[in-house]
Amino acid sequence: MTDQAVDTGGVQLSGHAATEGHFLGRTRELKELRADIERTGLDTISGRKAPRARVLLIAGRPGSGRSALAGELVRQVADRYPDGVLRARLAEPDGTPVPVERAARELLAALDVPTPPGADEDDLAALLRETLAERRALLLLDDATGAEQVDALLPDAPQCLLVAVSAGPLTGIADVRPCTLGGLDTKSALELLTRYTGSVRITVDPRSAEQLVEACQGQPAALNLAGGWLAARPKAAVADLAKQLHAEGDEGTPLSRVFRLVHTALPAPAARILRLLSLAPAGLADPHTASALAGCSVGAARTTLDDLVALGLLRALDSPLPQYEVPGCLHALLRTAAESHERPAELQLARARMLERTVRLLQSCRAITETDSPQAREKLQVMPRALRFPTPRAAADWLQARRPALLASARLAVADGELDTLARRLMSQLVRAMVAHVGTQAAAPDLYGIHQLVLDVAERRRLPREKAAALLNLADVDARTGRTAEALARYRAALDAGREANDPYAIGRAMESVGGAHLELGDYD
C-alpha cells in the first residue's frame, strides 16, 4: 500500500522500449496542482480553521494518464509529508466499487495499526481518522467511483493531503480542487512515441507522426499501444500505422481502435492469453494464472506475459516474484474481446482451471511447512515440480505477494455461483495456508472475511454442517473482539444449523458458547 505504483494507462512508460518511470508532459497541470496545495481554502478565507485535509481531484477518462499524473504529483511533494504516502484503489478492474471497510483496513495495515476482525465500515473509518489526526501524511485514492468513498476516508487533519483520481466530479465534498485531463500536448505525445520507435521514424515523417497523435487524440494509453506496435515492427513506417487507424473509422474511442488493431496483429496464443487475463482476480496475474487460464506451460506463459509488457498491454509490478497487472483502461476491452472470441463454456472452464491451480498452489504452500509429516512430504513429491516451493520461506513470500489476488479469487469464486465446490476447496486451503504461515491471530481480519464467504456458499447450497462451522468461527471472533451480542446471535444460529445437520460436535460447541455469551452479558437467568 505505501510503496506500490498505481496507474491505469498513463504517461508512465514501461517495457524494453521505454525508460522505466520516466514521466512526460503535463507541466501545466502539475504546476496548477502544486499551486492548489498552497492556495488558501474557503475555511481560511472565512476565518475558520480548516477542519479536514485538503482534497485535490484529478479527473479524466481511463487511459488519459490520470493515475500517472497523480503518481508524479505524489512523487514531487512526498517529502513534505514525513509520515508517508498511503495508496488505495477504490474500484475493481470491472468498475465495481471497493467497500470502504476493505480500503480503510488496507490503509490502516500500511500504517501498522491493528484492525479488529469483523469491524464495520464506520468503526474502521473512525480509526483511520483517529490514527491520522496527529500525522502529516499524503493519501492517494485511485479509481474513486464516487464522493461517498472519498469522504469516508478523508482525514480530519488539515496537515494531511488527499489526492483522488476519478472519472468525474466529487460532488458533495467541499472545496475540492479539480484538474480535468484531456490529451497530451503534441510535443509530449511525439516524445512518448519516440521512446518506443527511436527518433528516426518520427523525424523522417513528422506529418504522419502528428496524424498518428491526432488519431489517438493525445491519449497516453492509446499512444503507448501504438508505440508498442511500432516497436515490434522496426521496418514499419509511422504512416503505415496512421493509415490503418484511419481505416478503422470513427467507431469507438481512440484506445479501442488502437487496441483492436494491436489485438488482431498478435499471434493467436498470445491474443488468447491476453483476452483471458480479463478473468484474472483483481486484474493481477502471474505465470501460473496465465498458464492455467490458457492451458499452456508456465514457461510459455511467462514469456508471453513479458512480450505483452513490451507491447504496452500489461504492466510488470515491482515485486520479488514475477507479477503483472492488467491496466484498468484495458479491462473492459479485454472482457469484450473474450466474450466475442470464446464461448461461455470455454470461459467457465478457464475460470475453473485457474481456481484449481490456485487450490493446488495453496496445498503446496501449506504442506511445505509440515516438515515432520511423512504424509505431507509424500503429497509434495507427487505434485508437478512447477507447483512445489523449494523452502517454507519461498512459500510464505508467495502467499504474501499474492495475498490480494488470492482474496479476490475467493470473492470472485463465491460471486460466480456456478463453481461453489471449487470455491469451498479454495477457501479451505486459503485458511489453512494463512494459519500455517501467518498465524490465526495475525490473519484474523482476512480469515473473518473468508468465513463470511463460506457462510454465503453454505446458505446458498443449503449445507447446514458448513453453515454451523462458519457461524461458530465468526461468532468466536465476535466474542473475542467484544461484540458479545452479535456473537450470541451467531451461536444460536449455529446451534440451529448443527441440529439440522445432526452434528453432535457443532451442537455441543454451540450450546456451550451460548451459555458463555449469556454469562458474559450478565444474563444469568
C-alpha positions in Angstrom: 0.0 0.0 0.0 2.7 2.5 0.8 5.1 1.8 -2.0 3.1 0.2 -4.9 2.7 2.3 -8.0 -0.8 3.0 -9.3 -1.6 3.6 -12.9 -4.3 2.9 -15.4 -2.6 3.5 -18.7 -0.9 6.9 -18.2 2.3 8.5 -19.3 4.5 6.3 -17.1 6.4 4.2 -19.6 7.4 0.6 -19.1 8.8 -2.2 -21.3 12.1 -2.6 -23.2 11.4 0.4 -25.4 10.9 2.9 -22.7 12.7 4.5 -19.8 11.2 3.0 -16.6 9.3 5.6 -14.5 10.0 8.4 -16.9 7.1 10.9 -16.8 6.2 13.0 -19.9 4.2 16.2 -20.3 1.5 17.6 -18.0 3.8 20.5 -17.0 0.9 22.9 -16.7 -1.3 20.5 -14.8 1.4 19.7 -12.3 2.1 23.4 -11.7 -1.5 24.1 -11.1 -1.9 21.1 -8.8 1.1 22.1 -6.7 -0.2 25.7 -6.5 -3.6 24.3 -5.3 -1.9 22.6 -2.4 -0.7 26.1 -1.1 -3.8 28.0 -2.1 -6.0 29.5 0.7 -9.1 27.4 1.3 -12.6 28.6 1.8 -12.5 28.0 5.5 -9.4 30.1 5.9 -10.9 32.9 3.9 -13.9 32.9 6.2 -11.7 32.9 9.3 -12.2 29.3 10.3 -9.6 26.7 10.8 -9.6 24.1 8.0 -11.4 21.1 9.6 -10.2 18.4 7.2 -7.4 17.5 4.8 -7.2 19.3 1.5 -8.6 17.4 -1.4 -7.2 17.5 -4.9 -9.1 15.8 -7.7 -7.6 14.5 -10.9 -10.4 13.7 -13.3 -10.3 12.0 -16.7 -11.4 9.0 -18.7 -9.5 5.8 -18.2 -6.4 5.9 -20.3 -6.0 9.7 -20.1 -3.0 9.3 -17.8 -4.8 10.4 -14.7 -3.2 7.9 -12.4 0.3 8.5 -13.8 -0.2 12.3 -13.2 -1.3 11.6 -9.6 1.7 9.4 -9.1 4.1 12.0 -10.4 2.5 14.7 -8.2 2.8 12.5 -5.2 6.5 11.8 -6.1 7.2 15.5 -6.3 5.6 16.5 -3.0 6.1 13.3 -0.9 9.0 14.8 1.1 6.6 17.4 2.6 4.7 14.5 4.3 7.1 12.8 6.8 4.5 10.3 7.9 4.4 8.7 4.4 2.3 8.1 1.4 -0.7 5.8 1.6 -2.3 4.4 -1.5 -5.6 2.6 -2.1 -7.6 1.6 -5.2 -11.3 2.2 -4.8 -12.6 0.2 -7.7 -12.2 -3.3 -9.0 -11.0 -3.7 -12.6 -14.6 -4.1 -13.8 -15.6 -0.8 -12.1 -17.2 -2.4 -9.0 -16.7 -0.1 -6.0 -14.3 -1.4 -3.4 -16.1 -1.4 0.1 -14.9 1.4 2.3 -14.3 -1.2 5.0 -11.7 -3.0 2.9 -10.0 0.2 1.8 -9.8 1.5 5.3 -8.4 -1.8 6.6 -5.7 -1.8 3.9 -4.7 1.8 4.7 -4.5 1.0 8.5 -2.4 -2.0 7.7 0.0 0.2 5.8 0.2 2.3 8.9 1.0 -0.8 11.0 -2.2 -0.2 13.0 -4.0 -3.4 14.1 -7.6 -3.6 13.0 -10.3 -5.6 14.8 -11.6 -8.6 12.7 -15.1 -8.0 11.7 -15.1 -4.3 12.5 -17.6 -2.4 10.3 -17.0 0.5 7.9 -17.8 3.2 10.4 -15.5 1.9 13.1 -12.6 1.4 10.7 -13.1 4.8 9.1 -13.1 6.4 12.5 -10.0 4.5 13.5 -8.2 5.7 10.3 -9.2 9.4 11.1 -8.0 9.0 14.7 -4.7 7.5 13.5 -4.1 10.3 11.1 -5.2 13.1 13.4 -1.6 13.8 14.6 0.2 12.8 11.5 1.2 14.6 8.3 0.5 12.0 5.6 -0.5 12.0 1.9 -3.3 9.8 0.7 -3.6 8.7 -2.9 -7.1 7.2 -3.7 -7.1 5.8 -7.2 -10.2 5.0 -9.3 -12.7 6.6 -6.9 -16.2 5.8 -8.0 -18.0 8.5 -6.0 -17.7 11.2 -3.4 -19.1 8.8 -0.6 -16.0 6.6 -0.8 -13.6 9.5 -0.6 -15.5 11.3 2.1 -15.5 8.2 4.4 -11.7 8.0 4.1 -11.0 11.8 4.3 -8.8 12.6 7.4 -9.9 15.2 9.9 -6.4 16.6 9.7 -5.7 19.8 7.8 -2.0 19.0 7.7 -2.7 16.0 5.5 -3.3 16.0 1.8 -5.7 13.7 -0.2 -5.3 13.2 -3.9 -8.2 11.5 -5.6 -8.4 10.0 -9.1 -11.8 9.7 -10.6 -13.7 9.8 -13.9 -15.9 12.6 -12.8 -16.6 15.3 -10.1 -16.7 14.5 -6.4 -20.0 16.4 -5.7 -20.6 16.8 -2.0 -17.1 17.3 -0.8 -16.4 20.9 -0.1 -13.5 22.9 -1.6 -12.3 20.2 -3.9 -9.6 21.3 -6.3 -10.3 19.6 -9.7 -7.9 19.1 -12.5 -9.6 17.6 -15.6 -7.3 15.9 -18.2 -7.5 15.9 -21.9 -4.9 14.6 -24.3 -1.2 15.2 -24.2 0.3 18.1 -26.0 1.7 17.2 -29.4 5.4 17.6 -28.3 5.0 15.3 -25.4 3.0 12.8 -27.4 5.7 12.7 -30.1 8.3 12.2 -27.4 6.3 9.3 -26.0 6.3 7.6 -29.4 10.0 8.4 -29.9 10.8 6.4 -26.8 9.3 3.3 -28.5 10.4 3.9 -32.1 13.6 5.9 -31.8 13.9 9.3 -33.3 14.5 8.4 -37.0 11.0 7.1 -37.8 9.5 10.2 -36.2 11.8 12.9 -37.8 11.7 11.4 -41.3 7.9 11.7 -41.4 6.8 14.3 -38.8 3.5 14.8 -40.6 2.4 11.2 -40.3 3.6 11.2 -36.7 1.4 14.1 -35.9 -1.5 12.4 -37.7 -1.0 9.4 -35.5 -1.1 11.6 -32.4 -4.2 13.2 -33.7 -5.8 9.8 -34.4 -5.0 8.8 -30.8 -6.4 12.2 -29.6 -3.2 12.5 -27.5 -4.5 9.8 -25.1 -1.4 8.3 -23.4 -2.8 4.7 -23.2 -3.6 4.7 -26.9 -0.2 6.2 -27.7 1.5 3.5 -25.6 -0.2 0.8 -27.6 0.7 2.5 -30.8 4.3 2.8 -29.7 4.4 -0.9 -28.7 3.0 -1.9 -32.1 5.7 0.2 -33.9 8.5 -1.1 -31.6 7.6 -4.7 -32.5 7.8 -3.8 -36.2 11.1 -1.9 -36.8 10.6 -1.8 -40.5 7.1 -0.4 -40.4 6.7 3.3 -41.1 4.6 5.6 -38.8 2.5 6.3 -41.8 1.5 2.6 -42.1 0.0 2.7 -38.6 -1.7 6.1 -39.1 -3.3 4.7 -42.3 -4.5 1.6 -40.6 -6.0 3.6 -37.7 -7.7 5.9 -40.2 -9.2 2.8 -41.9 -10.7 1.7 -38.6 -13.1 4.7 -38.9 -14.5 6.7 -36.0 -16.3 3.8 -34.2 -15.4 3.6 -30.5 -12.7 5.5 -28.6 -9.1 6.1 -29.8 -8.0 3.5 -27.3 -10.5 0.9 -28.5 -9.4 1.4 -32.1 -5.7 1.0 -31.4 -6.5 -2.0 -29.2 -8.4 -3.7 -31.9 -5.5 -3.3 -34.3 -2.9 -4.4 -31.8 -5.0 -7.4 -30.7 -5.6 -8.6 -34.3 -1.9 -8.4 -35.0 -0.9 -10.7 -32.1 -0.1 -14.3 -32.6 -3.2 -16.4 -31.8 -1.8 -18.0 -28.5 -0.7 -14.5 -27.2 -4.0 -12.9 -28.1 -5.9 -15.7 -26.3 -3.8 -15.3 -23.1 -4.4 -11.6 -23.3 -8.1 -11.9 -23.6 -8.4 -14.5 -20.8 -6.5 -12.1 -18.4 -9.8 -10.3 -18.1 -10.6 -13.2 -15.7 -7.5 -12.6 -13.5 -8.6 -11.7 -10.0 -8.2 -8.0 -9.2 -6.5 -7.6 -12.6 -3.4 -9.3 -11.1 -1.7 -12.2 -12.9 1.4 -14.3 -12.6 2.7 -17.0 -14.9 0.7 -19.7 -13.0 -2.5 -17.6 -13.6 -1.9 -17.2 -17.3 -0.8 -20.8 -17.6 -4.0 -22.1 -16.0 -6.3 -19.8 -17.9 -4.9 -20.7 -21.3 -3.9 -24.3 -20.6 -0.2 -23.8 -21.5 3.1 -24.4 -19.7 4.2 -21.9 -17.0 7.4 -21.1 -19.0 5.4 -20.3 -22.2 3.0 -18.1 -20.1 5.9 -16.2 -18.6 7.4 -15.5 -22.0 4.1 -14.3 -23.4 3.4 -12.1 -20.4 6.8 -10.4 -20.8 6.1 -9.9 -24.5 2.7 -8.2 -23.7 4.5 -5.9 -21.3 6.9 -4.8 -24.1 3.8 -4.0 -26.2 2.3 -1.8 -23.5 -0.6 -4.3 -23.0 0.4 -5.3 -19.4 2.4 -3.7 -16.6 5.1 -5.6 -14.7 4.8 -4.9 -11.0 7.7 -4.1 -8.7 7.5 -7.4 -6.8 10.0 -10.1 -5.6 8.0 -12.6 -7.8 7.0 -12.1 -11.4 3.7 -10.4 -11.2 1.7 -8.4 -13.8 -1.2 -6.0 -13.8 -3.9 -5.5 -16.5 -4.2 -1.7 -17.0 -7.6 -0.7 -15.8 -8.4 1.1 -19.0 -8.0 -2.1 -21.0 -10.1 -4.4 -18.7 -13.4 -3.7 -20.4 -11.9 -4.1 -23.9 -10.3 -7.4 -22.9 -13.6 -8.6 -21.4 -15.5 -7.7 -24.6 -12.8 -9.4 -26.8 -13.0 -12.6 -24.6 -16.8 -12.7 -24.8 -16.7 -12.3 -28.6 -13.9 -14.9 -29.3 -14.6 -17.5 -26.6 -17.7 -19.5 -25.9 -19.3 -19.1 -22.4 -18.4 -22.7 -21.6 -14.7 -22.0 -22.5 -14.6 -19.0 -20.2 -16.1 -21.0 -17.4 -13.6 -23.8 -18.0 -10.7 -21.2 -17.9 -12.1 -19.9 -14.6 -12.2 -23.5 -13.2 -8.7 -24.2 -14.3 -7.4 -21.0 -12.7 -9.2 -21.9 -9.4 -8.0 -25.5 -9.4 -4.4 -24.3 -10.0 -4.8 -21.8 -7.1 -6.1 -24.6 -4.8 -3.1 -26.8 -5.6 -0.6 -24.0 -5.0 -2.2 -23.3 -1.7 -2.0 -27.0 -0.8 1.7 -27.0 -1.7 2.2 -23.7 0.2 0.8 -25.3 3.4 2.4 -28.7 3.0 5.9 -27.3 2.9 5.5 -26.1 6.5 4.7 -29.7 7.7 8.3 -30.9 7.6 7.7 -33.6 10.2 4.8 -35.1 8.4 5.5 -38.1 6.1 2.1 -37.7 4.5 2.8 -34.0 3.7 6.2 -34.9 2.2 4.6 -37.7 0.1 1.9 -35.3 -1.1 4.5 -32.8 -2.2 6.5 -35.3 -4.1 3.6 -36.3 -6.3 3.0 -32.7 -7.2 4.4 -31.3 -10.5 7.7 -29.5 -10.0 6.2 -26.2 -11.1 3.7 -26.3 -8.2 6.3 -27.0 -5.5 8.0 -24.4 -3.3 11.7 -25.0 -2.5 11.5 -23.8 1.1 8.9 -22.6 3.6 10.3 -19.1 3.2 9.6 -19.1 -0.5 6.1 -20.3 0.1 5.5 -17.5 2.7 6.8 -14.9 0.2 4.5 -16.2 -2.5 1.5 -16.1 -0.1 2.3 -12.5 0.9 2.9 -11.3 -2.7 -0.3 -13.0 -4.0 -2.5 -12.2 -1.0 -4.6 -9.5 -2.8 -5.2 -11.8 -5.8 -5.9 -14.8 -3.5 -8.6 -12.9 -1.5 -10.0 -11.6 -4.8 -10.1 -15.2 -6.1 -12.2 -16.3 -3.2 -14.6 -13.4 -3.6 -15.0 -13.9 -7.3 -15.4 -17.7 -6.9 -18.3 -17.2 -4.5 -19.9 -14.5 -6.6 -19.8 -16.7 -9.7 -22.2 -19.1 -8.1 -21.5 -21.9 -10.6 -18.2 -23.1 -9.1 -19.2 -23.5 -5.4 -17.3 -26.8 -5.0 -14.1 -25.2 -6.2 -14.8 -22.1 -4.1 -15.2 -24.2 -1.0 -11.9 -26.0 -1.6 -10.2 -22.7 -2.4 -11.4 -21.1 0.8 -10.5 -24.1 2.9 -6.9 -24.2 1.6 -6.5 -20.5 1.9 -7.5 -20.5 5.5 -5.1 -23.4 6.2 -2.2 -21.7 4.4 -2.7 -18.4 6.2 -2.8 -20.1 9.6 0.3 -22.1 8.8 2.4 -19.1 7.6 0.8 -16.1 9.3 -0.9 -17.5 12.4 -4.5 -17.3 13.4 -4.2 -14.1 15.3 -2.3 -12.1 12.7 -4.5 -13.4 9.8 -7.8 -12.9 11.7 -9.1 -9.9 9.7 -8.6 -11.9 6.4 -10.0 -15.1 7.9 -13.1 -13.3 9.1 -13.9 -12.2 5.5 -13.3 -15.8 4.3 -15.6 -17.3 6.9 -18.3 -14.8 5.8 -17.8 -16.1 2.2 -18.0 -19.7 3.4 -21.3 -18.8 5.1 -22.7 -17.3 1.9 -22.0 -20.6 0.0 -23.3 -22.8 2.8 -26.6 -20.9 2.9 -26.9 -20.8 -0.9 -26.2 -24.6 -1.2 -28.1 -25.5 2.0 -25.2 -27.1 3.7 -26.1 -27.0 7.4 -22.9 -28.6 8.7 -20.7 -26.0 6.9 -23.1 -23.2 7.9 -22.7 -24.2 11.6 -18.9 -24.3 11.3 -18.8 -20.8 9.6 -21.2 -19.3 12.2 -19.1 -20.7 15.0 -15.9 -19.3 13.6 -17.4 -15.9 13.0 -19.0 -15.9 16.5 -15.7 -16.8 18.2 -14.1 -13.7 16.6 -17.1 -11.5 17.5 -16.8 -12.7 21.1 -13.0 -12.1 21.3 -13.4 -8.5 20.0 -16.2 -7.6 22.5 -19.2 -7.9 20.2 -20.9 -10.3 22.6 -24.5 -9.7 21.5 -23.6 -10.4 17.8 -21.7 -13.5 18.9 -24.7 -14.7 20.9 -27.0 -14.4 17.8 -24.5 -16.4 15.7 -24.0 -19.1 18.3 -27.8 -19.6 18.4 -27.9 -19.8 14.6 -25.0 -22.3 14.7 -27.0 -24.4 17.2 -30.0 -24.5 14.9 -27.7 -25.4 11.9 -25.9 -28.1 14.0 -29.3 -29.6 14.9 -30.4 -29.6 11.3 -27.1 -31.4 10.3 -27.3 -33.7 13.3 -23.7 -32.8 14.1 -23.0 -33.6 17.8 -19.8 -31.5 17.9 -21.4 -28.4 16.4 -24.4 -28.8 18.8 -22.2 -29.2 21.9 -19.9 -26.3 20.9 -22.8 -24.0 20.1 -24.7 -24.8 23.4 -21.5 -24.2 25.5 -20.8 -20.9 23.7 -24.4 -19.7 24.0 -24.1 -20.2 27.8 -20.8 -18.5 27.9 -22.2 -15.5 25.9 -25.1 -15.2 28.4 -22.7 -15.2 31.3 -20.5 -12.5 29.6 -23.6 -10.4 29.2 -24.6 -10.9 32.8 -27.8 -12.6 31.7 -27.8 -15.3 34.4 -31.5 -16.3 34.0 
